[in-house]
Amino acid sequence: MAATRTVGQRVPPQVYFVVSAVFHYLGPALAVLLFARVDVLGVAWLRIATAAVVFVVWRRPWRLWRRLDRPTRWLLIGWAAVLAVMNTVFYLAIDRLPLGTVAAIEFLPVVVLAAVAARTRRNLAALVAAVAGVYLLTDVRLVAEPLGIAFAVVNAVLFALYIVLGHRVARSSEVAGIDGLALSMLIAAVVALPVGFGPAAPAFTDGVALAAAAGVGVCSSVIPYVSDQLAMARLPRATYALMVSLLPATATVVGVVVLTQIPGVAEVVGVVLVVAGVALHQEAPSRQPA
């Protein structure tokens, strides 16, 4: 175990972030290709379930549950519920909209929360840039795909809530890190079961689809989330927040390469504005010591 930690510490944290950034949207891009064989809701549940299985084998999170107090258990249940619904509506959105558009909308509430928490000129500029970028990305799509925009907006709100609850879990004295993530992922698979298991059933008789769905789960919910934990543990929060601004651009590039979703000029400008907004935004200083 010590040897593993030593090897992990030798890898620059920026490398972990790059891995996370690529796989965060590579997995969903592969999921879009799978939609032709398995229903969207089924793919979403298989993603969560696969990640839950990996974390169960790796971390055995049920042992942690017995030691938790009631408030922490409810915190993890709430985080898991948000995770389950967020992943589901995210897949419903990328089934209707380009990956880069959904990713850009996803970060708007993050900038809004920062602007509300720390009312500075910098955050105001960030908010203006992000809102303008999202407007350019959604103005045309809103007419053709109003339901897709609605799913993307719901996903964005849940993404902001996921961050808030995730921070609470990370700061909890009862549970933190990958073990908390593992336990929440297991609960999320149960929460999403009624909606996703039926649509996922055809994959259990299709070996190729099942293997592809498992790959999507590992690429979407295991590799990026674990890489995030390893990066955040060693990167200053401000540095990590700045690097996160590249994710909408990463999603656009992955969409071009994997799905041949070629953006127009207005969409490129929109993504650039969102990236600028996320890069500019600054969170309110924490009262807790670093």
N, C-alpha and C positions, 0 to 999 in steps of 0.2 A: 504493500500500500504506500509506504514511504517513497519507494522508488518511482511509483506512478505519479505521486505528487511532485517529485523532483523533475521528472520529465515534463509534466504539465507546466511547471513554473519556468522551464527553459523556453517555452513557446511564447513569443511576444503576445500580449493581450489583443493587439490590433489584428493578429491573425485569427483569433477566435471570433472577433467581430465580423471580419470579412466572411468567414465560414457561415456565421449566423445570417448575415445579410443576403448571401447567395441562396442558402437553403430556405430562408423564410418565405421566399416567393417561388423558388424552383419547385418545391413540393406542390403548392397550389396550381402552378402551371401544368405540372404532370397530371394533377387531378382533373383539370379541364379536358385533357385528352381522354381521360377515363370515363367522362360523362356519357360517352357514346355507348358504353357497355353496362354501366351501373348508374342508377338514379342519383341525382345530386345529393339528396338527403342521405342516401346510403353511403356514398363516398365520404361525406362529412363524418358520419358515425364511425366508419371503418378507420378513418384517420385518428379519431380520438381513442377508439378501442385498441388500435395497434400500439399507440403510444402508451396507453395504460398497461398493456401486457408487458411491454419492454421495461417500464418503470417498476412493475410488480416483481418481475424476475430479478431486476438489478438492485432495487432498493428495499423491497419487502415493506411497503409503507403501512400495512395493517398493524404492524408491531408498534408503530408510532401512535396510532389512533387511541390505543388503550391508555396512554400516558397523558393525553391532552385534557385540559379542562373544558367546560361547556362553551364559554365564549370563543375559544380558539377553534373548537369543532364547528361552531356556526360560521365563523369567519371562513374556514376552509370550504364549507358547504356553499356559502355565498360565492366565493371565488370560483368554485367548480361550476356552479350554475351559470355564471357569467361566461366562463370559458366554453361551456357546451353550447349555449345559445349564440355566442359570438362566432364560433367556428361554423355553425350551421348557416347563419345569415351571410357570413363572408362567402361561403361557397355558392349560396343562392345569388349573391351579387356578381361574382366572377363568371357565373354561368350566363350573365346577361350583359356585362360590361367588360371593357379591357382591364387587364390586371393593374396597369399603371394608374388608371382612373380611380379604381377602388382603393388602391394604396394611398393615393393622394388625399382622398376624402377621409381616410382612416386617421390621418394625422391632424386634421383640423381641430377637433376637440382638445387635443394635447396643447396646441398653441393657444386656444381660447382659455383653457384652465390656467395656463401660465400668465396670460394677460390679466386675468381676474385676480390671481394671487399676488402678482407683482406688477402694479400699475406704473410702468415706466415707458418712456418714449420708445425704447428699443422693442419692448413687447407690443406696443401699439403698431410700430412699423412691421413687426413680424406678423401680427394679426391681419393687417391690411394686405400684405403680400400673399399670405396663405388663402385668405378669402377670395382675392382676385384670381389666384391660380385655380382654386376649386370651381369658381364661376366659369372660367374658360373651359374647364374640363367637363362641366356638367350642363352648360347652357344648351348645347345641341342634343346631348344624350337625354335630357329631361323629357323632351317631346317624344323621342323614339322608345325610350326604356324607362318610364316613370317608376315601374316596380323595381327595376334594378337599382335606380338611384335611392329609392326608399330603403332597400336592403343594405346598401352601402352606408347610408346615414345611420341606420340602426347599429350596424357593425362598428361604425366610428364611435358612437356614444358608448357602446359596450367596451370598446378598446380602451377608452379613457377610464371607465369604471374598473376594468381589469388591471390597469396600472395602479390605480388608487388602492385597490384591495391587495394587489401583489406587494406593494410597498408595506402595507400593514403586516402581511405575512412575513416579509423579510425582516421586519423590525420586532417581530414577536419573540418573546423569550421562550415560548413553548416549542415553536417550530420555525424553521427557516431553511432557505436554500433548496437544493434539489429534492430533499425528502418531502418538504411541503408541496412542491410541484408534483411529485409522484403521487402523493395522497389525493391532491385535488384532481389530477388527471383521471385517477381511478373513479372518483365520485362523479366526474363529468361524463364518463362513459356510461354510468348507470342513469344519470339524469337524461342523457340524449337517447337512451335505449328505446323508449316508446315511439319516438319519431323516426329514428334511423334504422332500427333493426329490420323492419319489414322491407323497406327499399333496398337494404343491403343484402337481403337473402339470396338473390340470384348470383351474387359473387361467390357464395359458398359451393356452388356447383360449376364454377368457371375458374379453373386453376390460374389462368393468366391474369384474370381480373382481380382475383384475391391477392396474388403476389404483387400486382401493381398497386393495389390499395394499401397493402402493408408497406410497400416502398414509399408511398405518399405519406403515410403516418410517420415513418422514421424521418423522412426528409422535412416534414412540416412541423412536427411537434416534439421530436426527440433531439435531433442534431442542433437546430437553432436555439431551442430553449436551454439546453445544457451549455452550448457555446456562450449564450448570453450570461449565464451564471459565472462562467470562467472569466469572461471579459470584464463584467461589472465588478468582480472581486478585486481586480487589479487596476482598473482605469478610474481616474477621478470622475465624479458624476458629471461635471461640466464637459469634460472631454467626450464621455460616452454620449451625452445629449447632443453634442455637435455632430458626432459620427452618425447618429441615428437619422440626421437630416438627409442622408444619402439614400435611405430606403425607398422613397417614392421613385427615385431615378433608377435604383436597382430593379424595382418591379417593372418599370417600363422596358429596361434592357432585356430582362428575362422574357417579358411578353413578346418582344420583337424576335428574339432568338428561338424560343421554344414554340410560340403560338403564332408567329408571323403577324402579330398585331402592330402594324406600322402606324405610328401616331402622326396626325397632321401637324401643321405649324402651330395652330392655336393650342393643341394638346401639349406640344413640346414646351411652349411658353408657360402653359399652366403648370406643368410639372416643375419647371425651373423656379417659378414663383413659390410653389409649395415648399420646395427644397430650401429656398432662401428664407421663407418664413420659419420653418422648423430650425434652421441653423441659427437664425437671429434670436429666437425666443429664449428667455432666461427665466428659470424657476425662482420662486421666492427663496431667499436663504433659509436654510434649516436652522431651527433653534437648538437642535441636538448637536453635540460635538461630533466631528468627523470620525 
